[in-house]
Amino acid sequence: MDLLGKIKDMFSGSSASNSQDRKQVPVRSFNENLQYFRQTFGNTADLTVREFELGGKGAQAAVLYIEHISDRTKIAEQVILPLSSYIARIGNSATVPSEAGKFVVAGEVEETHDLKQAEGKLLLGHSVLLIKGYKPVLICNTRADLGRSVSTAEVETTILGPKQAFVESIATNLALVRQKLRTPRLRVENYTLGWETNTPVKLLYIEGVAPDHMVSEVKQLLKQTALAELLDVSYLSEMLGVNPISP
């Protein structure tokens, strides 16, 4: 199948792989659940997995979220902090944490036995809480606000399409992309270019849609770059050998 066909299938949902993706995935053990999310999101750089213990001595737990579309402050204050005193409240570290969800103070908390549902919520900015010994997965509404208002596009304008434009903040731009491409196959890789500016650069591509040879070529070029300064995208265009008349 050609690249255009892959893109059409991805958005139409008509491909066999997408049909398979819609099936429910039952909750498994704590370690198997963690492995599922890591494999599904392909260890993308913006997926954060923070492991901890309830009260420091209790059951093993992990909270998962996607950077920039989830609010780390909310996760720390409304999910991790309340659970850190969980053992002190129940007074028994051996107790199976069946009531742990009641200590989470996020605005909306729901249980699910379907990892596919939890995966979809992650892509919307929610955080997912896994607790060893507790069968359901907890989904917490910890979605982030974009911060600075996203402005209207001034260069690439469109009549029927969205009016949002990228801004100077790489975090905001990544959040915009995540909001539009709600697929776990979106991969994000981090680079730092320019030995004087130490400019953060993120490579984004959709696994299975972007040709492997093209992704490998771009990765190699980014690793081999030797720039003192990287101030805007024009520097990258020259480095990657982009033809100025090419879209």
URVEN-V806246 format. One line per field, one symbol per residue. ss: DSSP state (H for helix, E for strand, - for the rest). A space follows every 50 residues. Layout:
# URVEN-V806246
ss->???
This chain:
# URVEN-V806246
ss->--HHHHHHHHHH---HHHHHH----E---HHHHHHHHHHH------EEEE EEEHHH---EEEEEEEE--E-HHHHHHHHHHHHH-HHHHH---------H HHH-----EEEE-EHHHHHHHH----EEEEE--EEEEEEE--E------- -E-----------E-----HHHHHHHHHHH-----EEEEEEEE-----EE EEEEEEE--E-HHHHHHHHHHHHH--------HHHHHHH--------
